[in-house]
Structures are given as structure tokens and as C-alpha cells.
Amino acid sequence: MDVLTKKQHLQFETEGYLLASGLIPNHISEKAEKAMWRLMEMDPNDSETWGHRLGCAAQFQPVRGLSV
């Protein structure tokens, strides 16, 4: 059984991506978003905190605690 429609397959093959809404429950994505802001040490409501870069993603080790 195919999970995606032929149209979805074609879009993925053509565009290289596919948007699929509703796959992750909202409460999970909201917790993940909060955790990412915390790990980046940025405030989603304060654009002044968005400018600094922390380096590459490799510095975010599992011990830093991305747990949702």
C-alpha cells in the first residue's frame, strides 16, 4: 500500500521536497520548537537575539538535552 499519492510522488520528484501537514501532533511540534529556541539561546519574541551564530550544529550534543 502506497502512503503517498501519485501527485505527491511527482511533486517530490520534481521539486525535491513535499509538504505534508498533520504528520506530527501540534503539542509535539510546539515542545520541539521551544526546545530549539532554548538550545540556540535565542528568544522567539526578541529578534535582537537572533543575530548571533553559535557555530555548527555539531556543538549541540545529546547531553545538552533536546528532549520533547
VEXDREN-2710 file (C-alpha; in Angstrom, 1 decimal):
% VEXDREN-2710
k/r/px/py/pz
1/MET/0.0/0.0/0.0
2/ASP/1.3/3.4/-1.0
3/VAL/1.2/6.1/1.6
4/LEU/1.7/9.0/-0.9
5/THR/-0.5/9.7/-3.9
6/LYS/0.9/9.8/-7.4
7/LYS/0.6/13.6/-7.4
8/GLN/2.7/13.7/-4.2
9/HIS/5.3/11.4/-5.6
10/LEU/5.5/13.6/-8.7
11/GLN/5.9/16.8/-6.7
12/PHE/8.6/15.2/-4.6
13/GLU/10.5/14.0/-7.7
14/THR/10.1/17.4/-9.4
15/GLU/10.6/19.8/-6.5
16/GLY/12.8/17.7/-4.2
17/TYR/10.5/18.2/-1.2
18/LEU/7.0/17.5/-0.1
19/LEU/4.9/19.4/2.5
20/ALA/2.7/17.0/4.4
21/SER/0.6/18.6/7.1
22/GLY/-0.7/16.8/10.2
23/LEU/2.1/14.2/10.5
24/ILE/3.3/15.5/13.8
25/PRO/0.8/16.4/16.5
26/ASN/0.8/20.1/17.4
27/HIS/1.8/19.5/21.1
28/ILE/4.9/17.7/20.0
29/SER/6.0/20.3/17.4
30/GLU/5.4/23.1/20.0
31/LYS/7.6/21.4/22.5
32/ALA/10.3/20.8/19.9
33/GLU/10.2/24.4/18.8
34/LYS/10.5/25.6/22.4
35/ALA/13.5/23.3/22.9
36/MET/15.2/24.5/19.8
37/TRP/14.9/28.2/20.8
38/ARG/16.3/27.2/24.3
39/LEU/19.2/25.3/22.8
40/MET/20.0/28.2/20.4
41/GLU/19.9/30.5/23.4
42/MET/17.5/32.8/21.5
43/ASP/14.2/34.4/22.3
44/PRO/11.5/33.8/19.6
45/ASN/9.8/37.1/20.7
46/ASP/13.0/39.2/20.6
47/SER/14.6/39.5/17.1
48/GLU/17.7/41.1/18.7
49/THR/18.7/37.7/20.0
50/TRP/18.5/36.1/16.5
51/GLY/21.6/37.7/15.1
52/HIS/24.4/35.8/16.7
53/ARG/25.6/32.5/15.4
54/LEU/26.6/29.6/17.7
55/GLY/28.7/27.7/15.2
56/CYS/27.9/24.4/13.5
57/ALA/25.1/22.0/14.5
58/ALA/27.8/19.6/15.8
59/GLN/28.1/21.6/19.0
60/PHE/24.6/20.6/20.0
61/GLN/25.4/17.3/21.8
62/PRO/22.7/15.0/23.1
63/VAL/23.8/15.9/26.6
64/ARG/22.6/19.4/26.1
65/GLY/19.1/17.9/26.3
66/LEU/16.8/18.1/23.3
67/SER/14.1/16.1/24.9
68/VAL/10.5/16.6/23.8
END
